[in-house]
Amino acid sequence: MTMPMNRREFLAGAGALTIAVLLPGVTREAYAAGVQDSRLGLKPDQLSSYISINQDGSVIGWTGKVDMSQGTEIGWLKMIAEELDIAPERVSIVQGHTEQTVDQGGASGSTGIWFGGIALRNAAAEARLVLLEMAAAKFGVSIDQLTVNHGVIGVNSDAGGKKVSYGELIGGKHFDVQLVWNKEYGNELKVEGRAKVKSPSQYKIVGKSGVRRRDIAPKVFGTAENMNDVKLPGMLHGRMIRPPVAGAVPVAVDESSVKNIPGVKVVWQKDFIGLVAAKQWDAIRAARQLKVTWSDVKPPFPEQKDIYNHIRAGKSMKRDEDVKANGDAEAAFAGAAHVFEASYEWPFQSHASMAPACGVADMRDGEATVWTGGQKPHFCREGIAKMFNMPQDKVKVLFMTGPGSYGRNDSGDATMDAAVLSKAVGKPVRVQGMRHDGTQWDPKAPASVHVSRAAIDKDGKVIGWNFESKGFSRREFHRDEGSPERTMAGQLMGWPLKPIWILGVPAESYSFAKRKTSDTIAPLVERASPLRTSHMRDPGGPQIHFASESFMDELALATNMDAVDFRLKYLSNPRDIAVVKTAAEKAGWQPHVGARKQLRGDVYVGQGIAYAVRGGTRVAVIAEVEVNKNTHRVWVKRYVVAHDCGLVIAPDLARQALEAQILQTTSRALFEEVKFNNKAVTSVDWQTYPILDMKDAPEAIDITLMDRPDIAPSGVGEGTCRPLPAAVANAIFDATGVRLRQAPFTPERLKAGWV
């Protein structure tokens, strides 16, 4: 994607680049020319900020959310098409361009449909009402005499067939209509108009399958415009220089060590050090060759084998407590006949995105234009503006499809690094990481320890539950790059740190008295650490619910109950009960108490169940595993999932998103663990940080979508991450009798616990 134009020329038509695929017959030039007239500035309370109509009657939806390759775009355009009574094929989506979309928080917390989609739906409904009012005035009839079919409004009582299309009514011009806005930006932004949205009984598009994703074929055939493809005239290639020991900073740089490489310029500002060159290979060579003298620091990390003891002994920076009104947990323990306790451990994990991050920045003439593959372009704009003391309206950020991101990976760092280098050299700079950059230096999901205790009365009934999480913050390295200290560059350049101390507790509806606490400890290295922690997919969810739902299985055994019956006895929310029942029925669950240790040939087989709540979404997962008695390899042969996220917008895409989520979380449960010594992270590639291989993928994933049209959609992207590791651990126990309380569930750990 070569762009032989200056920034202003580029931005005049750059909106086209943010559409995954333009509609057939729509050229970039025609699209760019029509954009300005069809929009009334960019204001959160203006209808034209969310919906515009082209002259041919096709529709553009504008959203500050972004689709991180889960197919969310299709959900958005289906919701728009439904409210406007137009074919989905006639709708395009522009996303994540800070000059052309309102700040709706980017991709965050599975809110793409949950919040972003609702805003688009409300705007589309209002647009339909306005168009009907325009048609009614044109034909001199009341609105109730009009019908809409595929974007054409007709008078239903007129035998002559008076008709007018959306394009004829307003095509190429803007809606001058004000919406009611809740005065919030980001995820919480809400807008609505006078129009009532359709009831589920009226749906013709929402809830149905069949609209194909537009980004798959271009990605497969290499024709998609990717973050890594961005090229600008005069662009230089940048590389970052990282220390061999975490926490060390540069004290001397020998620039003569790279004098044999043409055009290399070293940028050293405070503790930030990088370089640029005209050619990418020259930048790579220079980064390997540059001689840097680093400060002498004490090895900052404990040995990996001691990390959980470090967490247990660590000083709590902040405690969060959650006491439910189901009785007095403290009194329950005081009067208990028995107390059952277990402890669980979860490692640091890397995003290990498909490719390392890439960022491009052009910092000249008091303006900034930035291209990012990160999840939150509007926050990126805020961070750039603050770092360089610029007005936000002088910073333009364009979202581009990158190597993927579920949470805070290294994309924000690459973008800010590129901006610092570009500002220093006065030319556009592209920073492209390498595999070791991404796996070794990206923000990590936090390591944690979880202790669960239950009070049991003399009749074997659970009367109290105490759950304690303790570990590194899931937001020490913030969920976005909205301020410089949230990036590697900002930390290296001395910006004051503002960590948020938070880990989390389980989300569930068990009816016994409970007390849940979460303690967060300080990071191992205060600044620019390869073990700094931040959001990863479902932040804190898999580790916390691995502990809580493994414990529920152990508690079922301790009270002589079947694991499914135990949950059905103590769960209080009807939707939670329904997903557990549905999963058990679909999996053909046979009630049993304890491990069955069923041997079939060379493999033990078992089933395990777990359930969790995330936001409004409820999920129950049953894992069916095979454990080889000789190699101790665990293979999850089949998953059965019952998923309730309220209204299902696109069933086929929901299933695909769940399947991908299940594969990724299986990888985390069975394989993923960041390795480190007392000086540095040693996980630097796919050998030292293995992930799920094709041979380890399940044979079958059976999903039941429990569609509830009367309940607003609450997200598909993260809820299944929560119960899955526990379901696998519980299945391993059923197969072997080995209770694994530390992830990942490797053959070595299984062998060590084998009885």
N, C-alpha and C positions, 0 to 999 in steps of 0.2 A: 504494500500500500504506500506508494510514493506520493507525496503531496507537494508539488512545486508551486507553493503559494505562501504568502505571509500569513500571520496569525489572524488578522482581521478578515482577510478573504476566506480563510479556512472556516472561521467561526460562522460566517454568513451562511454557509451551507453544511455545517458539521453535523446538524441534526440527523441527516440521512445516515451517517455512519453509526448512529446508536440503534438503528433498527436492525434486527437480526436478518431479515430478508424483506426487501421492498416488495410491494404488491406488483403482480405482473403488469407491465406496461407503464409503470411509474418510474420515470427517469430521476436521477439525482437532481438534475437542474430544475425539473418541474416541481419536484418535492420542495427543494430549498426555496424556490420563488414563492410557493404558496404558503409557506410557513408563516411569514411575517404578517400577511393580511388576515390569516385565519385565527390570530391570537391577539388578545388585548393585554399586552404586557405580561408580566409573570407575577401574579398575585394569588395568594392562597384562597381568597374568597371569590375568585373569578372563574366562571364556568369554562372559559376558553383556556384556562391553565391546565385543564384536564381532558377536554374533548374539543376536537375541531373536525370540520367536514370539508373534504376536498371538492373541487368542482365536478368531479365525476361521481360524487355521492359516496365515495369511500370515506372511512373514518380513521382518525388517528387518536389514540389514547396516549396521554402524557403522564408519566409517573416518575417520582423521585426514588421509588424502589428499583431494585435491579434483580434480574433473573440470573442466578449463578449456575445456570445450565441444568436446572431441575424441571424446566418446562413451565415455570410460573407464568411466563408470557402468555401461554395458551389459556390459562385460567383467567387472566385479565381480559383478554380479547373476547372470550366467551361471555363473561359477565357484561361487557359493553354491548356485544352483539345481541344478547338476550334483551336488554332493556331498550335498545334502539330498533329491535325487530329488523335486523340486517344480518346477512350471512357472515359467519366468522371470517370467511376468506376475504371479506371486504374491510377488515379492521387491521391496522398496524399499530405497533406500540413503540414509542420512544421512551427510553429509560435512562436515568442516571446522568443526564447532561445538566450541569449546574446552571447554565444560562437558559435552559429551555424547560426545566422541570422544577416543581416545588420540592423543597426539602421534606421528604417523607421517611428519612432514616435509612435509606438503602436497604440491603438485605440484612435482616436482623430478627432473631427470635421467631422464625417461622411466621412472620407477620405479613409476608408478601400478599397472600390472599386475605388473611385475617383482618388486617387493617388497610393495606394499600388497595386491595380489591374492592373493599366496601366503599372507599372514597370514589373509585372509578365507577362503580355501579350506581352510586347516588348521583354522580355527575351525569352519567349517561341517561338515567331516568329523567333528570331535569332537562337535558337536551331534547329528549323526545317530546316532553310537554311543550317546550318552547316551539319546536317545529310544528307540532299540532296546532298551537295557537296561531302561528303564522299561516298555516294552511287554512284554518277556519276563517281567518280574516280575508284571505285571498278568495275563498269560495263563498263567503257570506253565509256560513252555516255554523252550528255549534260543534264543539269538539266531539261530543258523543255521536255525531253523525259521520265521523271519520274512522277509517281503518288504515292500518299500516301493514305493508307486506314487502319485505326485502328492501326497505328504505324508500318505498313509494307510498305516498299518502293518497287515499282515494275517498270520494264521497260515496258511502254505501247505499244511499238512496237514489243516486243519479244513474239512470239507465244509459246516459250518454258517456258515462265513464270519466268524469273529471278526475284527473290525477296530477300529482306533482311530486317530483323526487326531492330528497334531501339536498342533493347537489343544486337543483334549480332554485330551491328556497334560500339557501345560505352558502352554497359551495364556494370556498375560497374566502369567505368573510367570517369575522369573528362573532361569537356569542357575546353580547354585552349584557351579561346576566350575573347578578351577585348571588353567591351562595352564603349560607350560614356556616361560619368557620369557628371552631372552638378556641382559636388563638394559640394553638399548639403547633410546633414543628416536630419533625421526626416521626417516630413510630406512632405517637399519640395524635397526630393530625387527623381531624375528622371534618368532613364537609357534608352538607345536605341541602337540598333545595325544597321547593314546594311540592314536588312530585312524590308520589308514593311508588316505591319499587314494586315489581311484580311479586305476587305470592307464588310459592313453589308449585301450586296447582296449575299455574299459567306457563311454566317453563317448557320451552321447546329445545333449548340448547344446553342450558346449565343442567348438570346431572347426567348428561349423555356423553358417550365416548365417540371418537371418530374424527376429531380435528387433529391433524398431524402437526407435529412440531416442525418449525421452519428452519431450525438451526442444525438439525442432524446431518442432512445431506451436505451442506456447505462445509461442515466440520470434517466429515468423512472424506470428501473430495479435495479438501485443502483450499477451498475458495472463500472461506469465511475470513473476514477482517479481524485479526486477532491482536491482542495487546502486543505480542512479540513482533508483529509485522510493521508497527508504526515507524516510519522514516520521515525525517524532515531535512530540508536543505541545510547543509553545513553542520549536521548533527555529529556530535562526538560520542564515543562509547566509554562508559565509566565502569570502574570496578572498585569495590571497597576492600580495605585491608583490615583484617581482624587479628587480634592478639592470639598467641599460642597458649596463654594462660588467662583464664577468665578474670576480668578486672584489671589487667595490665593496661597501661596507656603508653603512647609513643613519647619518647624523650629525645630521640634523634632520628633523622631520616637522611640517608645517603642518596641524594638524587642522581649522583654520578653513576650509581649502580644500574641505571636504566638508560644511560646516555646513548647506548647502541641502538635503541629502539626509537624510531622517528616520531616526533610530535608529542611525546609524553609530557603531560603536565601533572605534577603532584599537588593535591589540595590538602593542606593540613591546617585545621582550625580547631584550637583547643585539643580535645582528644579524638576528634573526627579526622580520619585520614583515608583518602581515596585518590584515584588518579583517572585521567581521561587520555584517550588517544583517538586518532582519526579512524583507525580500523579496529574492529572488535578483537581480532587475534593479537594485535599489538597491545591492546589493553590487558588481555589475558596474560600474555608473556610478561608484561611489565609488573603486573600484580604478583606474579610468582617470583620475579627477579629482584624487586625493590627491597633494599636492605633497611630494616627499621630496628632501632634499639628500643626495647620495651622496658618499662619500669619493673623493678624486682618486687613481686608481690608474693605473699604467703599463699600457698595453694588454698583456694577458697571453698572447695567442696569436701564433704565427707566422702569416704569411699562408698560406692554404690550399695554395698551390703549393709551399710549403717544408716541409710537414708530414713528408714521408718523409725528407728530409734531416735534419730535427730528430730523427726516430726513430733514424736511422743514427748520428748523433753523440751521442745521449743516453747518459748514464751508466747503466749497469746497476745496478738496485737489488737484483736477485737473478738468479742463473743456475741453471736446472735442466738436468740432463744425463741423457741416456738412451743407454747403450751396450749394444747387443745382443750376445749371445754367438755371433755368426756369423763371427767372425774379428776381426782387428785392423784397424780402419778406417784408423788412422794409417799403419800399415805398407803398406796397400793403396795409399794415395795416394803414399807414398814410392817405390813400385815401379811406378807406373802409366805406361803408354805415352802415354795421353792423359788430360786432365782437362777435363770439361765442366761449365760453370757457368751459372746463370741466377738472376735476382732477380725477386720478385713483390711487389705492393703491394695492400693492402686498406684501404678508408676507414673512418672512423667511420660507424656506421649507427644509426638511431633505431628504437625499437620501433614508433612510429607506429601505436599501437593504434587499433581501429575508432573509439573515442571516447576523449577524455581521461579521466583517472582521477577517481574520486569516493570519498569516505570520509565516514563519519558517526561521531561520537563523543559520548558523554554522560558527562562527568567530574564527578560530584557525590557528596557524602556519603561520601567515602572509597572510592567504587567507580567502576569504569569499564565501560561497555558500548560495544563498538565493532563497526561493520559494515564489512567490507572486501571489495573485489573482488580482492585480491591472492592470490597462490598459496599463502601459508604462514601461515594464521591463528594457529597455535600460536607461531610466531616473532613474529608481531605482538603477541601477548599478552606475550611476554617483553620486547619493546622498550618497550611502554607501561608495564609494571610498573617497569622500570629507570628510564625517563625521569622518572617521577613518584614514585619511591621507594615503590611499593606492593607488597604481597604479590601473587603471581600469582593466588592464589585469589580476589582481589577484582577481577580483570580478566576480562571475558567477551568473546570475539571470535567473531563469526558470519561465516562466509563467505557471500557473495552473488555470484551470477553477475554479472560486470561486462562491460566492453568487450573482455575477452580479455587474455591475457598469456602470452608464451613467454619465461620468464626474469624478470629484475627490471625491470619497467617503472615507471611513476610511481604505481602504486597504493599502495605502502608510504609514499610521501611524502605523498600526499593524506590517508591515514589518520592519520599522525602530526601533520600540520598541523591537522587537525580536532581532534585530542586537545588540542593546545596551546591552540588558540583556545577550546575548550570549557572547559578548566580556568581560563582567564583570565577568561571572562565568566560562568561558573557556569550555563551552559545548554547543551543539546545543540546541536552545530554540524555542518552539512553543508558540506564543501568540494568544489566541483565545478570542475574545470579547464576550460579552453577549448583550442581546437586549438593555439594558439601555446604554451600551457603544456605540453601533452603532447609536441609535436614538438621544441620548443626546449629544454625543461628536463628531459626524462626522461633516465635513465641511458642511455649509448650502448654499443653493441658497439665494442670497441677497434680503432683503426687499427693496422696492423702491416706489417712488412717481413719477407720470408722469402727466404733465400739457400740454394740447393741446389747441391751439387757432387758429381760422380761420377767415380770412378776407373775407367778402362777399360784393359784389358790389350792386348797386341799382337794378340790374336786377336779383339778386338772384344767381349770379355766384360766385363760390369760386375762389378768386384771390391770396390768400396767406395762408400759414400754418406755424405755429410756434409750435414746439414740444420740450418739456423739460423733460429729465429724471434726477432724482436725487435719490441717494441711496448709499448703501454699494457696494464696488467693487466686481465684479464677479471673480476677480483674486487676491484678497488680500491674500488669502491662495492659493498658486499657483496651476496651472492646473496639475502639476506633482510633483514628489518627487525628482527632479534632483539636489537639493541642501538641506542641512540639515535644514535650516530655513523654508523650506516649509513643514516640518513635525512637529507634536507635540513634539517629542523627541528633535529635533533640537532647537525649540523655548524654551523649558524648560531648555535646556543646554546652553542657552545664545548666540546662533549664531545671528549675526546681521541681522535684518529684511530687506527685500527688496520687499515691497509690490508694486503691479502694480495697479494703479488707473484707472479702466475702468469699465463702465457699458454698455452703448450702446444706439443706436437710431434705429428707424424702418428701414427696408429694403423694398422698394416699388418702384413703378414707376408712382406715381401720378404727373400730369403735371403742377399743380399750383406752383407758386413761394413758396419756402420753406426755412426754417431755422430750423435746428435740433441741439440741444445741449444736452450734457450729463455731469452732475456733480457728482463726487464721493466724499463721505465723509469718515472720518476716522472710524476705527472699534471701537466698544464700549469698548473692552479690547484689549490692544496691543498684548499680547502674550497668546497663548494656550487657546483661548476662545472657549466655546461651541457654540458661535454665530459667529465664524470666517467664512468668506465667500469664496467660490470658485466655480469652474465650476460644474453645474448640467446640465442635458441633454438640449441641445440647450442653452448655457449660456446666460442668459438675454433675450432670445427670447420670451418665453411665456408672461412674465410680460410687456415687451415693446409693443408687438403687441396686447396684451389684451387692452392696453390703446389706441394705434393708430387706431386699427380696430373697437373698440367700438365707438371711436370718429367719425369715418367715417359714422357709422350708425346714430349717433346723428346728424351729419352734413347733411346727406341725409334728415332727418326729418326737420331740420331747413331750408332747401332749397326746401322743398315740393317735394321730389323725392323718388322713390323706391330705396332700398338699393343696388340692383344689377345694376339698371340703372345708379345710381350715380357712381358706380365704373367703369362701362363700359364707361361712359362719360369722366372720368378724367384719367384713366389708359392710359399709352403711349406705354408700351412694348407689342408686339403682343402675346407673350407667356403668359404674365400675363392676358391679355384679354381673351385668349383661355381657361385658367383654370377656370376663373369666369363663362364664358358662358357655359362651359361643366358641371360644378357642378350644375348650375341653371337648365339646361335642364334635367339632370339626376334626379334631386330632384323634378321636376315638379313645379318649383317656380312660384307662382302667384304674379305678381307685386302688391305692395300695399305701402301706405304711413302711417307710424306710427304703433302703436300697434293694432292688430286685436282683441285680448282678446277673442279668440274662446273657448267656454266652451263646453266640451263633458262629460256629467255625472258629476263626481267629479273632473275632471282635466281640466285645461286650456292647450291648445296646441299651439305651435308656431314654427316658423322656423327662423333661423338666419344664416347669411353668414359672412365670413371673409376670407381674403387672405393674403399671405405673400410670400416673397422671402428669400431663404437662400442659399448663394453661387450661384450656377447655377440652383438650384431647385426652382420650382414654385409650390405653393399649394393653392387650394381653398377648404374650408370646409363649408358645410351646416349642421347645427345641427337641429334636430327635437326633441323638448322637450315636456314632460308632467309635469305640475306643479299641485300638489294636492292642491285644494283650502282650505282644512281643516288642513293638516299637513305641507303644504308649501314645501314638499319634491320635489326636482327636479330630474327627470329621463330623461336622453338623450336616447330616444327610438331608434333613427336612426341617423347615419352619412352618408353623401354623400361626397366623396372626389374626386377631380380631381388633379392628381399628375403628374408633368412633371419634371423628373430628367434627361432628355436626353435619351441616350440609356439605355434600361432596360435589364439587364443581365439575371436575373432569375425572371420572372413574379410571379411565385407562392411564392417564398421567399420574394419578394418585398411586396406582399400583406400581408404576415404574419408579416413582420417587421412593416408595417404601422398599422396593427390591434393592435399589442402590444403597439406601440407608442401612439396610440389613447387612449387605455385603461389607460396607465400610465398618460397621460396628462389630461384625464377626472378626474382621481383621484386628480391631483393637482388643477384642477379648482373647484371641488365640495367639497373636504374634507380637503386637506392638509394645515396645518398651525402650525408652531412650536410655542408651548406655553412656556412662561417664566415669572418669576417674577423678582424682582430687584436684585436677587442673583444668579439665576441659570436657566437653561433650565428645564422645568418641563414635556416636552414631552419625555417619557422614554419607552413607549411600544405602542402596537396597540390600546389600549383604549385611551391613551392620545395623540396619533398621528394616528387617523384612516385613512385608505386608502380605495380605491374602493373595495366593496364587490361584490360577484357574483350577488347578487340581483340587484345591481346598474349598472351592465354591459349593454351595448346597446343590443337591440334585433337584430339589423342589422347594418352592416358596408358595404356600397357599394362603391367600389373603382374603379375609372377609371384611368388606367395607360396610360398616353399620350406618348407612345413610340416615340422617335425621334432618329432613328439610326444614323443620320448624326451629332448628337451632342454628345460629350463625356459624359459619365455618371458622375453625380455630387452628388450622395449620396441620400440615402433613410432614414437614421437613425434619423434625427432631424427636417427636414423641417416642418412636420405636427404639431409639438409641437407649432409652432408660432401662427397660426391663430385660433387654436381650442378653447382656453378659450374665446376669443372674440366672436366666432360663438355661443357658448353656452350662453354667456351673452346677445347677441343680440336676440337669440331665446327666452330667458326668458322674455325680454322686449316685444317681439311680443305677447307672451302668456298672460302676466299679466299687462303690462304697467309700471312695476317696472324696473327702470334702476339701475343695480348693478354696482357700480364703485369700489368696494373692493372685492378682492378674499380672501378665497374661497366663493362660492355662497351657503352658508348654509341656512337651513330653517329659522334660527333666523334672518339673514340679510334680507332675502326675506320678512319675516313677518314684520320687522321693516319698510320696505319701501313700504308696501302694501297700495294702495289707495282704 
